[in-house]
């Protein structure tokens, strides 16, 4: 995928990994980057084109696809943690929000923009996933379930969009230095690192990005016995 001269859209582009994605696209020569966010006024970067988009609002998703009809790269980055839902206690509301944003929101954006990408030559669809796609934890079961579902969805999209020439990329990461993971006391990587690795995957026509050592270790151990201690 040639990023130079492309037109991209990044959901959740006003901070964290989304903002890093947007800047990396511009640094690699993208002609325009839509910052698709719930509040366009929150986009402080004058080099970006703000676009109102709540990925859980189907009318806004449809309107965004209409407004950004020149897009050739779509990056699904908007996410929710749902941390307050624990395995055996607490309301399910957090887990439901995580599923609505991370799974159904990703699906809605992909569904709306697939015809746009097809009209513009195929392009690329990037889904920001997680090491939690493969690791369930009692502390955040709703988040992990939403990312596992999004991983399955990404595989389906890769197969379903192959004939229209769309490169579908899954980006997996452990903890990243963002507001979403600010409460975690664990090694983290920089959002800019995630973004640059993703740009290289696009340029090299790869379909998976394993951004850090922990993610690579977990992926390599997916076939371990179920009763083995999780890595």
C-alpha positions as CSV (number, residue, x, y, z in Angstrom):
1,X,0.0,0.0,0.0
2,X,1.4,3.4,-1.0
3,X,0.8,5.9,1.8
4,X,2.3,8.8,-0.2
5,X,-0.6,10.8,-1.7
6,X,-3.2,8.7,0.0
7,X,-6.3,10.0,1.9
8,X,-6.8,8.5,5.3
9,X,-9.3,8.4,8.1
10,X,-8.4,7.6,11.7
11,X,-11.1,7.1,14.3
12,X,-10.2,8.5,17.8
13,X,-7.5,10.6,16.3
14,X,-7.5,13.4,18.8
15,X,-5.2,11.7,21.3
16,X,-3.0,8.6,22.1
17,X,-2.5,6.0,19.4
18,X,-5.0,7.6,17.1
19,X,-3.1,10.9,17.1
20,X,0.1,9.0,16.5
21,X,-1.5,7.2,13.6
22,X,-2.6,10.5,12.0
23,X,0.8,12.1,12.4
24,X,2.6,9.0,11.0
25,X,0.3,9.0,7.9
26,X,1.2,12.7,7.3
27,X,4.9,12.0,7.8
28,X,4.7,9.3,5.2
29,X,3.1,11.7,2.7
30,X,-0.6,11.3,3.1
31,X,-2.4,14.1,1.2
32,X,-5.2,14.3,3.7
33,X,-6.0,12.7,7.1
34,X,-9.5,12.9,8.5
35,X,-9.5,12.9,12.3
36,X,-12.8,11.2,13.0
37,X,-13.8,12.0,16.6
38,X,-16.9,12.5,18.7
39,X,-16.0,16.2,19.2
40,X,-14.3,17.8,16.2
41,X,-13.3,20.8,18.4
42,X,-11.0,18.4,20.3
43,X,-8.7,18.1,17.3
44,X,-5.9,20.6,17.9
45,X,-3.7,19.6,15.0
46,X,-4.2,22.0,12.2
47,X,-2.8,19.5,9.7
48,X,-5.8,17.2,10.2
49,X,-9.3,17.5,8.8
50,X,-11.8,17.1,11.7
51,X,-14.8,14.9,11.1
52,X,-17.6,14.2,13.6
53,X,-17.9,10.5,14.2
54,X,-19.2,8.5,17.1
55,X,-18.6,4.9,16.0
56,X,-21.7,3.7,17.9
57,X,-24.0,6.1,16.1
58,X,-25.0,4.5,12.8
59,X,-26.3,7.8,11.3
60,X,-22.9,9.5,12.0
61,X,-21.1,6.5,10.5
62,X,-23.1,6.7,7.3
63,X,-22.6,10.5,7.2
64,X,-18.8,10.1,7.7
65,X,-18.6,7.6,4.8
66,X,-20.5,10.1,2.6
67,X,-18.4,13.0,3.6
68,X,-15.1,11.2,3.3
69,X,-15.7,9.6,-0.1
70,X,-12.1,10.1,-1.1
71,X,-10.6,7.8,1.5
72,X,-8.1,5.1,0.6
73,X,-6.9,4.1,4.1
74,X,-9.2,3.6,7.1
75,X,-7.8,3.0,10.6
76,X,-10.2,1.8,13.2
77,X,-8.6,3.0,16.4
78,X,-11.5,4.3,18.6
79,X,-11.7,2.2,21.7
80,X,-13.2,1.8,25.2
81,X,-11.9,-0.1,28.2
82,X,-14.9,-1.1,30.2
83,X,-12.5,-1.8,33.1
84,X,-15.2,-1.4,35.8
85,X,-16.8,-4.7,34.8
86,X,-15.0,-7.5,36.7
87,X,-15.5,-11.2,36.1
88,X,-17.7,-11.9,39.1
89,X,-18.9,-8.5,40.2
90,X,-20.0,-5.1,39.0
91,X,-22.4,-3.9,36.4
92,X,-22.2,-5.2,32.8
93,X,-22.4,-1.6,31.5
94,X,-18.7,-1.2,31.0
95,X,-18.4,-4.5,29.2
96,X,-21.3,-3.6,27.0
97,X,-19.7,-0.2,26.1
98,X,-16.4,-2.0,25.2
99,X,-18.3,-4.3,22.9
100,X,-20.3,-1.5,21.3
101,X,-17.2,0.6,20.6
102,X,-14.4,-2.0,20.0
103,X,-16.5,-4.6,18.2
104,X,-19.7,-3.2,16.8
105,X,-18.2,0.2,16.2
106,X,-15.2,-1.3,14.3
107,X,-17.7,-3.4,12.3
108,X,-19.9,-0.4,11.5
109,X,-17.0,1.7,10.2
110,X,-15.6,-1.2,8.2
111,X,-19.0,-1.9,6.6
112,X,-19.7,1.7,5.8
113,X,-16.2,2.4,4.3
114,X,-15.7,-0.9,2.4
115,X,-17.6,0.4,-0.7
116,X,-15.6,3.7,-0.5
117,X,-12.3,1.8,-0.5
118,X,-13.5,-0.4,-3.4
119,X,-14.4,2.6,-5.5
120,X,-11.0,4.1,-4.8
121,X,-9.0,1.1,-5.8
122,X,-9.1,-1.2,-2.7
123,X,-6.9,0.7,-0.3
124,X,-6.4,-0.6,3.2
125,X,-8.4,-1.1,6.4
126,X,-6.4,-1.2,9.7
127,X,-8.0,-2.4,13.0
128,X,-6.3,-1.5,16.3
129,X,-6.6,-4.7,18.4
130,X,-4.6,-5.9,21.4
131,X,-2.7,-8.7,23.0
132,X,-6.0,-9.1,24.9
133,X,-7.4,-10.5,21.7
134,X,-5.7,-13.8,22.8
135,X,-5.5,-13.5,26.6
136,X,-8.4,-13.4,29.0
137,X,-7.9,-11.8,32.4
138,X,-10.4,-11.7,35.3
139,X,-9.6,-8.0,35.8
140,X,-10.9,-6.9,32.4
141,X,-13.0,-9.7,30.8
142,X,-15.2,-7.3,28.9
143,X,-12.4,-5.5,27.2
144,X,-10.6,-8.8,26.3
145,X,-13.8,-10.3,24.9
146,X,-14.4,-7.2,22.7
147,X,-10.9,-7.4,21.3
148,X,-11.2,-11.2,20.7
149,X,-14.4,-10.5,18.8
150,X,-12.7,-7.7,16.8
151,X,-9.8,-10.1,15.9
152,X,-12.3,-12.6,14.6
153,X,-14.1,-9.8,12.7
154,X,-10.8,-8.6,11.2
155,X,-10.1,-12.1,9.8
156,X,-13.6,-12.2,8.3
157,X,-13.1,-8.7,6.8
158,X,-9.7,-9.8,5.3
159,X,-11.4,-12.7,3.5
160,X,-14.5,-10.7,2.6
161,X,-12.6,-7.7,1.1
162,X,-9.9,-9.7,-0.6
163,X,-11.6,-9.6,-4.0
164,X,-11.9,-5.8,-4.0
165,X,-8.2,-5.6,-3.3
166,X,-8.4,-4.1,0.3
167,X,-5.4,-4.8,2.5
168,X,-6.8,-5.7,6.0
169,X,-4.3,-5.2,8.8
170,X,-4.6,-6.4,12.4
171,X,-2.4,-4.4,14.9
172,X,-1.9,-6.1,18.3
173,X,-0.2,-4.4,21.2
174,X,0.3,-4.8,24.9
175,X,0.1,-1.8,27.2
176,X,0.7,1.6,25.4
177,X,1.4,5.0,26.9
178,X,-2.1,6.3,26.6
179,X,-4.9,7.6,28.8
180,X,-6.7,4.3,28.4
181,X,-3.8,2.4,30.1
182,X,-2.7,5.2,32.5
183,X,-3.8,3.2,35.5
184,X,-1.6,0.2,34.7
185,X,1.8,-0.1,36.3
186,X,3.5,-2.2,33.7
187,X,6.0,-1.8,30.8
188,X,4.5,0.2,28.0
189,X,5.5,1.2,24.5
190,X,5.0,4.6,22.9
191,X,2.0,5.3,20.6
192,X,4.5,6.5,18.0
193,X,6.1,3.1,17.9
194,X,2.8,1.4,17.3
195,X,2.1,3.9,14.5
196,X,5.4,3.5,12.8
197,X,5.3,-0.3,12.8
198,X,1.8,-0.1,11.3
199,X,3.0,2.3,8.5
200,X,5.8,-0.2,7.7
201,X,3.2,-3.0,7.5
202,X,1.1,-1.0,5.1
203,X,4.1,-0.3,2.9
204,X,5.2,-3.9,2.9
205,X,1.7,-5.3,2.3
206,X,1.7,-7.2,5.6
207,X,-1.5,-8.1,7.4
208,X,-0.5,-8.4,11.0
209,X,1.6,-6.2,13.4
210,X,2.9,-7.6,16.7
211,X,4.2,-4.4,18.3
212,X,6.1,-5.6,21.3
213,X,7.8,-8.6,22.8
214,X,4.9,-9.6,25.1
215,X,2.5,-9.6,22.2
216,X,4.8,-11.7,20.1
217,X,5.3,-14.2,23.0
218,X,1.6,-14.6,23.6
219,X,0.9,-15.1,19.9
220,X,3.6,-17.7,19.7
221,X,2.1,-19.6,22.6
222,X,-1.5,-19.8,21.4
223,X,-1.2,-23.6,20.9
224,X,0.0,-24.2,24.5
225,X,-2.1,-26.6,26.6
226,X,-5.1,-25.0,28.1
227,X,-4.0,-25.9,31.7
228,X,-0.6,-24.3,31.2
229,X,0.2,-21.0,33.0
230,X,-0.6,-18.0,30.8
231,X,2.5,-16.1,29.6
